[in-house]
Amino acid sequence: MRYAVPDEYEVTDDENNTALHIAVQRSFFTVITELVETCNADVDAPNLLRFTPLTHAMYHGDFDIIKYLPDHSRTQVDQMIGIVGKSLLHIAASYGLVAVMTQLVEKCNANINVKNADEETPLFCALRSGRLDAVDYLLGCPRVNLDDDNLDRGNNSLLQIAAERGLVTLMADLVKKHGADVNATNIRGETPLLLAVHGRQLDAADFLPGFPGIDPDEQSIYNLPALRLALESLGGDLRSGLERSGIGRYGQVASITESTRSTVNKDFLSSITPLQHKLAGWRILWVLSIMVVFVACFVTFWSEWLQSSS
C-alpha cells in the first residue's frame, strides 16, 4: 500500500534537496526503498543543480541504488539531465562504471552514440576521463560510431583525443581499421600529432609519423610547423626523447638549435598585431595599478593597527 508523502518528506534544504536526495547521497538503501515504495517520493525531483536522486546515485557510484531507481523513474534513459547536460550513460562512462553501463545499454537500450551538450558521446567522456575499462566496453559494442564525422564541439575526433591521452592501440585501430584522418584539425588548428606532443605522449608522437599521410609542414594556429611549435613549448625530457627516437622523418625537426629557437620566437612576435601589443601593455599597467593599490591598503591598515595597539 502506498501513502501520500508526509509534509516532512517534502521539505527541502537550501539546495532544494529532498529527503530522497539526501538518502541517496548517504547510500541509505533501506530508507530509499521506504521513501519510494511507501511514501511515494518523487524519484525525478530536481534540486537547484537540476540533479535528481538518480543523478546523485550515478555520481556516487552506488550500483544497488542505480539498479533500483530507474524502475521507479519517469526519466528517459537517453535524456540529458543536470546543468552539465549529460545522459546517464555519459555519467557512467566518465566514472568508469562498467557494470552500470552494461545495464543501461543491454537492459535499458541506452544509445551509445547519444551526444551531450558538448557534442560528446559516452566514448569521448570515457577517453577524456582516462577510464580505459569503459573505453574497452564501448569499443566492444557493435553499434559504436568510430567514424571521422563523430566530432565534439571543439571539432576533436576520437583519434585526436586518443593521441592526447597516448592510447596508441586505439589510435592504430582507428587509423588502420576505420581510416581515421591523421591530419584532421580541431577548431584550434591542432592535429593528432600536435596534441600528442603537447600531451607529452612520446609513444603516440612516435607512432603517427609512420603514416604517409602525415604532413611535416602541417601548420598550427601560429603559422608555424606544428611539431616545431610544440617542441618549443616543452621541457627537455620529451625533447631529448624525441631526438633519441628520431620519430621518422621528423628527427631533423626534433633537433632544435638555438638559431631555430630564435627564429620561432621572431616569427611568433612578428605575427602579433599592434593592437595586441597595446592590449598587452594595458594589461601590464592594470596589474601594476592593482598591486600598488593593494600595497597602499596594506600599509594603511598596518599603520592604523600599530596606532591602535600603542
Residue frames as qw, qx, qy, qz and C-alpha x, y, z in Angstrom:
[[0.000, 0.888, 0.460, 0.000, 0.00, 0.00, 0.00],
 [0.434, 0.266, 0.006, 0.860, 1.30, 3.46, -0.95],
 [0.219, -0.781, -0.437, 0.390, 0.79, 6.61, 1.08],
 [0.251, 0.915, 0.053, 0.310, 0.96, 10.28, 0.24],
 [0.585, 0.219, -0.365, 0.690, 4.31, 11.77, 1.14],
 [0.397, -0.764, -0.400, 0.315, 4.10, 13.41, 4.60],
 [0.112, 0.990, 0.001, 0.086, 4.94, 17.09, 4.82],
 [0.487, -0.741, 0.402, 0.227, 8.31, 16.43, 6.43],
 [0.720, 0.035, 0.558, 0.412, 9.41, 14.44, 3.36],
 [0.436, 0.776, 0.335, 0.310, 8.53, 17.32, 1.05],
 [0.258, -0.934, 0.113, 0.218, 10.75, 19.77, 2.94],
 [0.779, 0.465, -0.061, 0.417, 13.89, 20.72, 1.05],
 [0.573, -0.512, -0.052, 0.638, 17.19, 22.23, 2.15],
 [0.017, 0.773, -0.110, -0.625, 18.86, 25.37, 0.79],
 [0.016, -0.350, 0.734, 0.581, 19.88, 23.48, -2.36],
 [0.716, 0.148, -0.120, -0.671, 16.37, 22.11, -2.89],
 [0.303, 0.181, -0.936, -0.006, 17.43, 18.56, -1.96],
 [0.765, -0.341, -0.157, -0.523, 14.57, 16.35, -0.81],
 [0.691, -0.457, 0.525, -0.194, 14.81, 13.58, 1.80],
 [0.945, 0.247, 0.204, 0.062, 15.32, 11.15, -1.10],
 [0.468, 0.786, -0.300, 0.272, 18.28, 13.16, -2.43],
 [0.249, -0.714, 0.563, -0.334, 19.94, 13.03, 0.98],
 [0.872, -0.174, 0.429, -0.157, 19.22, 9.32, 1.46],
 [0.860, 0.486, 0.001, 0.153, 20.83, 8.60, -1.93],
 [0.238, 0.820, -0.408, 0.323, 23.88, 10.76, -1.12],
 [0.370, -0.561, 0.654, -0.348, 24.39, 8.78, 2.10],
 [0.432, 0.184, -0.860, -0.202, 23.61, 5.38, 0.49],
 [0.396, -0.016, 0.705, -0.588, 20.74, 4.60, 2.87],
 [0.231, -0.018, -0.815, -0.531, 19.18, 1.93, 0.67],
 [0.128, -0.430, -0.873, 0.193, 16.51, 0.85, 3.16],
 [0.066, 0.573, 0.298, -0.761, 15.40, 4.46, 3.65],
 [0.163, 0.272, -0.506, -0.802, 15.32, 4.93, -0.13],
 [0.208, -0.210, -0.904, -0.309, 13.01, 1.95, -0.69],
 [0.084, -0.540, -0.707, 0.449, 10.77, 3.14, 2.15],
 [0.089, 0.511, 0.024, -0.855, 10.51, 6.66, 0.72],
 [0.227, 0.191, -0.636, -0.712, 9.82, 5.41, -2.81],
 [0.309, -0.186, -0.897, -0.256, 7.52, 2.46, -2.19],
 [0.232, -0.531, -0.740, 0.342, 5.70, 3.50, 0.96],
 [0.068, -0.669, -0.247, 0.698, 5.74, 7.30, 0.83],
 [0.544, 0.694, 0.426, 0.203, 5.62, 7.67, -2.98],
 [0.267, -0.730, 0.172, 0.605, 8.61, 10.06, -3.00],
 [0.608, 0.780, -0.008, -0.150, 9.34, 11.66, -6.37],
 [0.826, -0.141, 0.307, 0.451, 12.38, 9.92, -7.89],
 [0.518, 0.494, 0.303, 0.629, 12.65, 12.62, -10.58],
 [0.195, -0.958, -0.188, 0.094, 12.54, 15.67, -8.27],
 [0.615, 0.479, -0.136, 0.611, 15.39, 18.06, -9.28],
 [0.463, -0.647, -0.232, 0.560, 17.43, 20.17, -6.88],
 [0.079, 0.895, -0.043, -0.438, 18.87, 23.60, -7.69],
 [0.138, -0.509, 0.696, 0.487, 21.53, 21.99, -9.91],
 [0.757, 0.277, -0.222, -0.549, 18.76, 20.05, -11.66],
 [0.224, 0.269, -0.935, 0.065, 20.19, 16.81, -10.28],
 [0.805, -0.284, -0.219, -0.473, 17.66, 14.11, -9.49],
 [0.718, -0.488, 0.475, -0.146, 18.23, 11.40, -6.86],
 [0.939, 0.239, 0.202, 0.145, 19.18, 9.07, -9.72],
 [0.455, 0.793, -0.227, 0.335, 21.82, 11.56, -10.93],
 [0.337, -0.745, 0.493, -0.296, 23.30, 11.68, -7.42],
 [0.909, -0.169, 0.378, -0.048, 23.37, 7.88, -7.35],
 [0.811, 0.533, -0.009, 0.241, 25.31, 7.87, -10.63],
 [0.194, 0.822, -0.365, 0.391, 27.90, 10.33, -9.31],
 [0.524, -0.590, 0.537, -0.299, 28.30, 8.35, -6.08],
 [0.416, 0.373, -0.813, -0.167, 28.61, 5.06, -7.98],
 [0.459, -0.102, 0.756, -0.455, 26.24, 3.09, -5.73],
 [0.201, 0.071, -0.836, -0.506, 25.28, 0.21, -8.01],
 [0.018, -0.382, -0.903, 0.196, 22.39, -1.15, -5.90],
 [0.163, 0.630, 0.337, -0.681, 20.68, 2.25, -5.88],
 [0.190, 0.419, -0.483, -0.745, 21.39, 2.77, -9.58],
 [0.118, -0.097, -0.946, -0.286, 19.75, -0.57, -10.37],
 [0.004, 0.490, 0.796, -0.355, 16.74, 0.23, -8.20],
 [0.100, 0.541, 0.200, -0.811, 15.81, 3.81, -9.06],
 [0.148, 0.173, -0.569, -0.790, 15.29, 3.59, -12.87],
 [0.134, -0.336, -0.917, -0.167, 12.35, 1.20, -12.38],
 [0.118, -0.720, -0.589, 0.349, 10.56, 3.97, -10.47],
 [0.145, -0.487, 0.119, 0.853, 11.66, 6.89, -12.65],
 [0.551, 0.732, 0.362, -0.171, 9.90, 8.71, -15.49],
 [0.019, -0.784, 0.427, 0.449, 13.27, 9.92, -16.88],
 [0.877, 0.470, -0.079, -0.066, 14.09, 8.55, -20.33],
 [0.869, -0.270, 0.153, 0.384, 17.36, 6.66, -20.43],
 [0.588, 0.280, 0.206, 0.730, 18.90, 9.00, -23.05],
 [0.081, -0.941, -0.254, -0.206, 17.54, 12.22, -21.54],
 [0.433, 0.396, -0.320, 0.744, 20.12, 14.91, -20.72],
 [0.550, -0.746, -0.375, -0.008, 19.99, 15.72, -17.02],
 [0.587, -0.565, -0.091, 0.573, 21.62, 18.22, -14.69],
 [0.111, 0.926, -0.078, -0.352, 23.29, 21.50, -15.54],
 [0.308, -0.477, 0.688, 0.452, 26.12, 19.60, -17.26],
 [0.682, 0.459, -0.148, -0.550, 23.67, 18.23, -19.84],
 [0.133, 0.351, -0.919, -0.119, 24.75, 14.56, -19.74],
 [0.820, -0.141, -0.357, -0.425, 22.78, 11.35, -20.03],
 [0.817, -0.483, 0.283, -0.138, 23.06, 8.53, -17.51],
 [0.937, 0.189, 0.075, 0.286, 25.41, 6.69, -19.87],
 [0.352, 0.763, -0.220, 0.496, 27.69, 9.75, -20.17],
 [0.434, -0.735, 0.358, -0.378, 27.97, 9.96, -16.39],
 [0.943, -0.221, 0.249, -0.004, 28.64, 6.22, -16.02],
 [0.808, 0.450, -0.036, 0.378, 31.31, 6.37, -18.75],
 [0.103, 0.828, -0.279, 0.475, 33.00, 9.38, -17.11],
 [0.524, -0.611, 0.481, -0.347, 33.30, 7.46, -13.83],
 [0.269, 0.371, -0.885, -0.080, 34.18, 4.10, -15.37],
 [0.582, -0.035, 0.626, -0.518, 31.08, 2.36, -14.02],
 [0.226, 0.198, -0.823, -0.482, 31.14, -0.54, -16.47],
 [0.035, 0.288, 0.941, -0.172, 28.50, -2.59, -14.62],
 [0.251, 0.608, 0.380, -0.650, 26.13, 0.37, -14.76],
 [0.259, 0.482, -0.463, -0.697, 26.93, 0.96, -18.43],
 [0.067, 0.012, -0.970, -0.234, 26.20, -2.68, -19.18],
 [0.147, 0.488, 0.786, -0.351, 22.78, -2.42, -17.54],
 [0.248, 0.642, 0.085, -0.720, 21.94, 0.83, -19.31],
 [0.245, 0.420, -0.633, -0.602, 22.97, -0.48, -22.74],
 [0.186, 0.024, -0.961, -0.202, 21.79, -4.09, -22.57],
 [0.041, -0.446, -0.855, 0.263, 18.69, -3.80, -20.37],
 [0.113, 0.722, 0.347, -0.588, 17.57, -0.20, -20.87],
 [0.597, 0.555, 0.434, 0.383, 18.59, 0.09, -24.56],
 [0.163, -0.852, 0.047, 0.495, 20.63, 3.25, -23.98],
 [0.658, 0.740, 0.014, 0.141, 22.01, 4.84, -27.14],
 [0.757, -0.357, 0.093, 0.540, 25.81, 4.51, -27.02],
 [0.445, 0.267, 0.277, 0.809, 26.20, 7.28, -29.62],
 [0.122, -0.903, -0.401, -0.090, 23.99, 9.88, -27.93],
 [0.438, 0.359, -0.151, 0.810, 25.67, 13.29, -27.65],
 [0.326, -0.642, -0.488, 0.493, 25.64, 15.60, -24.64],
 [0.081, 0.958, 0.169, -0.219, 25.62, 19.41, -24.54],
 [0.195, -0.738, 0.484, 0.428, 29.31, 19.44, -25.62],
 [0.740, 0.499, -0.313, -0.324, 28.59, 17.15, -28.59],
 [0.002, -0.466, 0.878, -0.107, 30.44, 14.32, -26.82],
 [0.820, -0.108, -0.480, -0.293, 29.40, 10.67, -26.99],
 [0.806, -0.570, 0.136, -0.086, 29.92, 8.43, -23.93],
 [0.894, 0.128, -0.001, 0.430, 33.11, 7.15, -25.60],
 [0.270, 0.702, -0.142, 0.644, 34.51, 10.71, -25.65],
 [0.515, -0.739, 0.161, -0.404, 33.69, 11.05, -21.93],
 [0.948, -0.280, 0.088, 0.119, 35.42, 7.77, -21.10],
 [0.733, 0.389, -0.050, 0.556, 38.50, 8.76, -23.13],
 [0.045, 0.761, -0.155, 0.628, 38.79, 12.22, -21.58],
 [0.649, -0.649, 0.207, -0.337, 38.42, 10.76, -18.08],
 [0.162, 0.537, -0.823, 0.088, 41.00, 8.05, -18.72],
 [0.728, -0.101, 0.541, -0.409, 38.51, 5.27, -17.90],
 [0.195, 0.393, -0.803, -0.403, 40.05, 2.54, -20.05],
 [0.222, 0.172, 0.949, -0.146, 37.66, -0.20, -18.85],
 [0.418, 0.637, 0.405, -0.505, 34.74, 1.93, -20.01],
 [0.285, 0.632, -0.463, -0.553, 36.55, 2.63, -23.30],
 [0.016, -0.184, 0.963, 0.197, 37.09, -1.11, -23.88],
 [0.334, 0.386, 0.805, -0.301, 33.44, -1.85, -23.15],
 [0.414, 0.708, 0.138, -0.556, 32.13, 0.82, -25.53],
 [0.194, 0.545, -0.665, -0.472, 34.53, -0.24, -28.29],
 [0.132, -0.011, 0.990, 0.050, 33.12, -3.75, -27.98],
 [0.460, 0.508, 0.520, -0.510, 29.58, -2.55, -28.64],
 [0.519, 0.277, 0.663, 0.463, 28.62, -3.33, -32.27],
 [0.212, 0.850, 0.435, 0.205, 26.82, -0.01, -32.84],
 [0.391, -0.710, -0.003, 0.586, 29.58, 2.34, -31.62],
 [0.498, 0.854, 0.098, 0.114, 30.36, 5.18, -34.04],
 [0.656, -0.451, 0.229, 0.560, 34.11, 5.43, -34.76],
 [0.549, 0.625, 0.340, 0.439, 33.84, 7.48, -37.94],
 [0.401, 0.052, -0.042, 0.914, 35.68, 10.76, -38.59],
 [0.184, -0.539, -0.299, -0.766, 32.38, 12.66, -38.62],
 [0.636, -0.630, -0.441, 0.063, 31.96, 11.86, -34.91],
 [0.366, 0.373, -0.238, 0.819, 33.29, 15.15, -33.52],
 [0.293, -0.609, -0.558, 0.481, 32.82, 17.06, -30.27],
 [0.092, 0.954, 0.253, -0.129, 32.05, 20.77, -30.03],
 [0.242, -0.792, 0.370, 0.421, 35.75, 21.62, -30.39],
 [0.713, 0.593, -0.287, -0.238, 35.90, 19.61, -33.65],
 [0.183, -0.517, 0.835, -0.051, 38.07, 16.95, -31.99],
 [0.801, 0.108, -0.493, -0.321, 37.86, 13.44, -33.39],
 [0.914, -0.399, 0.055, -0.050, 38.33, 10.24, -31.41],
 [0.826, 0.260, -0.134, 0.482, 41.84, 9.97, -32.88],
 [0.148, 0.686, -0.224, 0.677, 42.77, 13.41, -31.52],
 [0.640, -0.625, 0.192, -0.402, 41.53, 12.55, -28.03],
 [0.984, -0.117, 0.003, 0.134, 43.33, 9.17, -28.15],
 [0.631, 0.480, -0.194, 0.577, 46.56, 10.89, -29.28],
 [0.162, -0.733, 0.240, -0.615, 46.33, 13.42, -26.46],
 [0.788, -0.482, 0.248, -0.292, 45.92, 10.53, -23.98],
 [0.007, -0.582, 0.809, 0.079, 48.66, 8.41, -25.57],
 [0.780, 0.065, 0.560, -0.271, 46.37, 5.45, -26.35],
 [0.073, 0.483, -0.697, -0.524, 48.46, 4.00, -29.18],
 [0.229, 0.141, 0.959, 0.088, 46.49, 0.75, -29.53],
 [0.325, 0.698, 0.546, -0.330, 43.25, 2.66, -30.02],
 [0.157, 0.741, -0.265, -0.596, 44.98, 5.07, -32.39],
 [0.080, -0.263, 0.868, 0.413, 46.21, 2.16, -34.53],
 [0.270, 0.404, 0.872, -0.063, 42.72, 0.67, -34.59],
 [0.266, 0.784, 0.291, -0.479, 41.13, 3.99, -35.60],
 [0.126, 0.682, -0.456, -0.558, 43.67, 4.65, -38.37],
 [0.038, -0.248, 0.911, 0.329, 44.14, 1.16, -39.81],
 [0.144, 0.335, 0.931, -0.013, 40.62, -0.26, -39.45],
 [0.146, 0.781, 0.554, -0.247, 38.45, 2.84, -39.64],
 [0.480, 0.506, 0.287, 0.657, 40.55, 5.14, -41.83],
 [0.268, -0.871, -0.251, 0.326, 40.78, 7.99, -39.31],
 [0.428, 0.827, -0.019, 0.363, 42.27, 11.19, -40.72],
 [0.733, -0.282, -0.203, 0.585, 45.78, 11.62, -39.27],
 [0.287, 0.149, 0.055, 0.945, 45.87, 15.26, -40.40],
 [0.225, -0.754, -0.554, -0.272, 42.47, 16.26, -39.01],
 [0.204, 0.198, -0.315, 0.906, 42.44, 19.62, -37.20],
 [0.163, -0.654, -0.682, 0.283, 40.19, 20.90, -34.45],
 [0.096, 0.943, 0.279, 0.156, 38.95, 24.49, -34.15],
 [0.364, -0.858, 0.243, 0.268, 42.35, 25.49, -32.70],
 [0.548, 0.716, -0.420, -0.108, 44.18, 24.02, -35.71],
 [0.365, -0.531, 0.756, -0.119, 45.63, 21.14, -33.66],
 [0.717, 0.243, -0.593, -0.274, 46.36, 17.82, -35.37],
 [0.931, -0.335, -0.141, -0.042, 46.64, 14.45, -33.57],
 [0.746, 0.203, -0.270, 0.574, 50.44, 14.78, -33.72],
 [0.044, 0.557, -0.214, 0.801, 50.41, 18.24, -32.15],
 [0.692, -0.535, 0.014, -0.484, 48.04, 17.06, -29.40],
 [0.945, -0.124, -0.241, 0.182, 50.24, 14.02, -28.71],
 [0.555, 0.290, -0.298, 0.720, 53.36, 16.15, -28.27],
 [0.234, -0.569, 0.136, -0.777, 51.56, 18.78, -26.21],
 [0.832, -0.430, -0.034, -0.347, 50.24, 15.97, -24.02],
 [0.159, -0.650, 0.737, -0.100, 53.82, 14.63, -23.60],
 [0.906, 0.059, 0.379, -0.178, 52.81, 11.30, -25.13],
 [0.082, -0.614, 0.675, 0.401, 56.09, 10.14, -26.70],
 [0.420, 0.076, 0.892, 0.147, 54.73, 6.77, -27.90],
 [0.444, 0.727, 0.497, -0.166, 51.84, 8.48, -29.68],
 [0.154, 0.881, -0.240, -0.376, 54.18, 11.08, -31.19],
 [0.232, -0.426, 0.815, 0.318, 56.45, 8.26, -32.36],
 [0.496, 0.291, 0.818, -0.012, 53.52, 6.28, -33.82],
 [0.429, 0.769, 0.305, -0.363, 51.87, 8.91, -36.02],
 [0.163, 0.745, -0.435, -0.478, 54.75, 9.85, -38.39],
 [0.393, -0.131, 0.883, 0.221, 54.82, 6.24, -39.60],
 [0.497, 0.601, 0.621, -0.071, 51.82, 7.01, -41.82],
 [0.433, 0.180, 0.394, 0.791, 52.45, 8.57, -45.25],
 [0.009, -0.798, -0.483, -0.359, 49.53, 10.96, -44.84],
 [0.447, -0.750, -0.179, 0.453, 51.30, 12.95, -42.10],
 [0.427, 0.801, 0.061, 0.414, 52.41, 16.30, -43.46],
 [0.639, -0.211, -0.272, 0.688, 55.70, 17.57, -41.94],
 [0.124, 0.166, 0.038, 0.978, 54.69, 21.12, -42.80],
 [0.273, -0.666, -0.682, -0.128, 51.31, 20.88, -41.06],
 [0.084, 0.463, -0.133, 0.872, 50.52, 24.41, -39.84],
 [0.263, -0.452, -0.714, 0.466, 49.41, 25.34, -36.37],
 [0.003, -0.898, -0.438, 0.033, 47.37, 28.37, -35.32],
 [0.258, -0.830, 0.144, 0.473, 50.56, 30.48, -35.28],
 [0.645, 0.739, -0.165, -0.100, 51.53, 29.67, -38.90],
 [0.070, -0.652, 0.755, -0.027, 54.46, 27.58, -37.68],
 [0.592, 0.111, -0.784, -0.152, 55.10, 23.87, -38.32],
 [0.736, -0.528, -0.164, -0.391, 53.02, 22.07, -35.71],
 [0.895, -0.226, -0.266, 0.277, 55.71, 19.83, -34.22],
 [0.470, 0.313, -0.228, 0.793, 58.33, 22.58, -34.09],
 [0.292, -0.579, 0.050, -0.760, 55.95, 24.87, -32.21],
 [0.853, -0.440, -0.198, -0.198, 55.02, 22.03, -29.84],
 [0.817, -0.003, -0.298, 0.494, 58.64, 21.20, -29.11],
 [0.198, 0.488, -0.190, 0.829, 59.33, 24.85, -28.28],
 [0.519, -0.563, 0.037, -0.642, 56.73, 24.70, -25.52],
 [0.930, -0.259, -0.259, -0.037, 58.06, 21.53, -23.90],
 [0.498, -0.762, 0.412, 0.037, 60.71, 20.75, -21.33],
 [0.135, 0.637, -0.732, -0.200, 63.94, 18.95, -22.09],
 [0.528, -0.131, 0.827, -0.137, 62.83, 15.39, -21.21],
 [0.720, 0.491, 0.464, -0.158, 60.40, 14.88, -24.06],
 [0.403, 0.844, -0.280, -0.217, 62.61, 16.80, -26.49],
 [0.111, -0.568, 0.812, 0.077, 65.56, 14.52, -25.75],
 [0.612, 0.106, 0.770, -0.147, 63.29, 11.50, -26.05],
 [0.656, 0.699, 0.187, -0.216, 62.11, 12.66, -29.46],
 [0.213, 0.804, -0.530, -0.165, 65.70, 13.25, -30.53],
 [0.354, -0.339, 0.872, -0.002, 66.70, 9.73, -29.46],
 [0.641, 0.322, 0.683, -0.140, 63.75, 8.10, -31.19],
 [0.188, -0.116, 0.570, 0.791, 64.17, 10.24, -34.30],
 [0.466, 0.520, 0.549, -0.460, 60.40, 9.81, -34.94],
 [0.656, 0.527, 0.493, 0.221, 60.92, 9.03, -38.61],
 [0.459, 0.511, 0.205, 0.697, 61.40, 11.99, -40.90],
 [0.252, -0.921, -0.131, -0.268, 60.77, 14.38, -38.01],
 [0.797, -0.315, -0.143, 0.496, 64.21, 13.73, -36.50],
 [0.415, 0.286, 0.050, 0.862, 65.63, 16.88, -38.04],
 [0.268, -0.704, -0.199, -0.626, 62.77, 18.92, -36.58],
 [0.758, -0.590, -0.270, 0.060, 63.28, 17.42, -33.14],
 [0.682, -0.180, -0.080, 0.705, 66.91, 18.62, -33.02],
 [0.073, 0.952, 0.224, 0.196, 66.09, 22.28, -32.50],
 [0.599, 0.095, -0.180, 0.775, 69.10, 24.58, -32.38],
 [0.181, -0.557, -0.317, 0.746, 69.41, 27.97, -30.76],
 [0.036, 0.154, -0.377, -0.912, 69.08, 29.66, -34.15],
 [0.245, -0.364, -0.797, -0.416, 65.86, 27.76, -34.85],
 [0.281, -0.592, -0.650, 0.384, 64.53, 28.72, -31.43],
 [0.094, -0.449, -0.056, 0.887, 65.22, 32.40, -32.08],
 [0.124, -0.053, -0.620, -0.773, 63.58, 32.09, -35.50],
 [0.266, -0.508, -0.814, -0.094, 60.47, 30.62, -33.92],
 [0.225, -0.615, -0.438, 0.616, 60.33, 33.40, -31.36],
 [0.047, -0.287, 0.243, 0.925, 60.90, 36.03, -34.05],
 [0.174, -0.234, -0.749, -0.595, 58.17, 34.56, -36.29],
 [0.269, -0.591, -0.747, 0.143, 55.77, 34.44, -33.40],
 [0.186, -0.564, -0.246, 0.766, 56.47, 38.01, -32.30],
 [0.009, 0.136, -0.428, -0.894, 56.12, 39.30, -35.86],
 [0.182, -0.398, -0.815, -0.380, 52.66, 37.72, -36.03],
 [0.185, -0.611, -0.587, 0.498, 51.43, 39.90, -33.13],
 [0.189, 0.744, 0.377, 0.519, 49.49, 42.92, -34.34],
 [0.136, 0.357, -0.258, 0.887, 50.00, 46.50, -33.00],
 [0.594, -0.488, -0.114, -0.630, 46.60, 46.27, -31.31],
 [0.891, -0.273, -0.353, 0.081, 47.71, 43.12, -29.46],
 [0.525, 0.186, -0.355, 0.750, 50.88, 44.95, -28.36],
 [0.194, -0.448, 0.104, -0.866, 48.77, 47.81, -26.96],
 [0.786, -0.420, -0.234, -0.390, 46.40, 45.43, -25.19],
 [0.820, -0.092, -0.420, 0.377, 49.36, 43.64, -23.61],
 [0.271, 0.296, -0.290, 0.869, 50.72, 46.98, -22.39],
 [0.465, -0.463, -0.024, -0.754, 47.38, 47.97, -20.88],
 [0.871, -0.311, -0.369, -0.088, 47.13, 44.61, -19.13],
 [0.646, 0.048, -0.420, 0.635, 50.56, 45.14, -17.54],
 [0.032, -0.359, 0.177, -0.916, 49.57, 48.64, -16.37],
 [0.678, -0.430, -0.222, -0.553, 46.30, 47.29, -14.98],
 [0.856, -0.221, -0.423, 0.198, 48.09, 44.58, -12.98],
 [0.452, 0.161, -0.345, 0.807, 50.67, 47.07, -11.68],
 [0.267, -0.441, 0.029, -0.856, 47.95, 49.52, -10.59],
 [0.813, -0.410, -0.306, -0.278, 46.15, 46.76, -8.68],
 [0.769, -0.079, -0.411, 0.483, 49.41, 45.85, -6.94],
 [0.178, 0.316, -0.227, 0.904, 50.02, 49.49, -5.97],
 [0.538, -0.471, -0.107, -0.690, 46.51, 49.82, -4.54],
 [0.874, -0.293, -0.389, 0.002, 46.92, 46.57, -2.61],
 [0.607, 0.055, -0.388, 0.691, 50.25, 47.67, -1.11],
 [0.076, -0.399, 0.111, -0.907, 48.81, 51.08, -0.18],
 [0.712, -0.453, -0.221, -0.488, 45.82, 49.47, 1.55],
 [0.852, -0.181, -0.417, 0.261, 48.09, 47.08, 3.41],
 [0.399, 0.198, -0.322, 0.836, 50.39, 49.88, 4.61],
 [0.332, -0.455, -0.016, -0.826, 47.38, 51.96, 5.73],
 [0.830, -0.390, -0.308, -0.254, 45.87, 49.04, 7.62],
 [0.773, -0.044, -0.414, 0.479, 49.21, 48.20, 9.24],
 [0.190, 0.310, -0.258, 0.895, 49.84, 51.76, 10.39],
 [0.538, -0.463, -0.082, -0.699, 46.31, 52.06, 11.87],
 [0.879, -0.289, -0.378, -0.013, 46.74, 48.76, 13.68],
 [0.598, 0.090, -0.403, 0.687, 50.06, 49.90, 15.17],
 [0.100, -0.393, 0.145, -0.903, 48.49, 53.16, 16.32],
 [0.715, -0.427, -0.191, -0.519, 45.51, 51.39, 17.92],
 [0.873, -0.171, -0.410, 0.200, 47.73, 48.83, 19.66],
 [0.439, 0.160, -0.358, 0.808, 50.01, 51.52, 21.08]]
